[in-house]
Amino acid sequence: MAFIRTPWEALISWLARMEPSRREIFLAALALVLLFAVGTAGYVLLEGWSVADGFYMTFITLSTIGFQEVSPLSDVGRFFTFGLGTTGIGILSFVAVRSAQLLLVSDRLRERRIMKRIDALSGHYVVCGYGRVGERLTEDLIQEGETVVVVDTDEEICASLSEAERLHVQGDAEDEGTLRAAGIERARGLILTLPEDSSNVFVALTAREMNPDLFVLARTIDHDNRSKLRNAGADKVIAPSEVGADPHGTGRAAPAHRRFSGARPPHQCAEPPDRRGADS
């Protein structure tokens, strides 16, 4: 004969499997619901009020709104209201604090999970600057099956990337520690789309020093800065108008492997890229 659990046993088993912090919040919320029921019943029995009046009085007591009493309270009713308010405010405070802690812990766990994935990467791309151009190049690389780590300082951008479980590091790309956190020393390529050419030059110099075999593609705002980026270590320099350009004139985005030509793992390169030639 199959073992059949009672609803109570099923509830106990479900709670036992629940994460401790979530279980605490669930039980506190359940206690709050029961407190509403107790409060309503108490006013009905002690004050002779209707269920609607008892529920309303319970609500304004627990929510601390402080509206006028439905009817004058007896001494017993006042003591009951005091106990109801003290207990309810305590439970509400606990639920609010634990919920905030749970959200904070969830964010930290997500960040740790992302950083752990980044630490295990090798042969990936690092994109510094997640503006319009950076986002476009990132999406193209992902569509080509490449792994990408985004580096940006904007909190909203990083929050959206975190929600999407996209690999990213929040920080200044000009900081060597930020580049190291993005795995630049193990990366296959670096894409620089920072808003200032001077920042792209500095990051290119830093990244080239940390990973001499790195393929570096840089976006330039001023065409006059192409040579500076080349001298800083960029293998390829592009203008914003070149991003997504289709060499066949069909209006479609060029595949990522064309724009990042030359971005090969070091063991496939017979010699370092020649930075003296013209931009491809």
Salt bridges, closest charged atoms under 4 A:
GLU19 OE1 - ARG22 NE 3.31
GLU24 OE1 - ARG98 NE 2.82
ASP75 OD1 - ARG78 NH1 3.20
ASP107 OD1 - ARG110 NH1 3.07
GLU139 OE2 - ARG166 NH1 3.03
ASP140 OD2 - ARG136 NE 3.80
ASP140 OD2 - ARG259 NH2 1.99
GLU144 OE1 - HIS257 ND1 3.72
GLU146 OE2 - ARG188 NH1 3.27
GLU165 OE2 - ARG110 NE 3.70
GLU165 OE2 - ARG113 NH2 3.24
GLU176 OE2 - ARG180 NH2 2.99
GLU185 OE2 - ARG180 NE 3.50
ASP235 OD2 - ARG208 NH2 2.87
ASP235 OD1 - ARG275 NE 3.53
GLU242 OE2 - ARG226 NH2 2.82
ASP274 OD1 - ARG276 NE 3.18
ASP279 OD2 - ARG226 NH1 2.59
ASP279 OD1 - ARG230 NH2 2.37
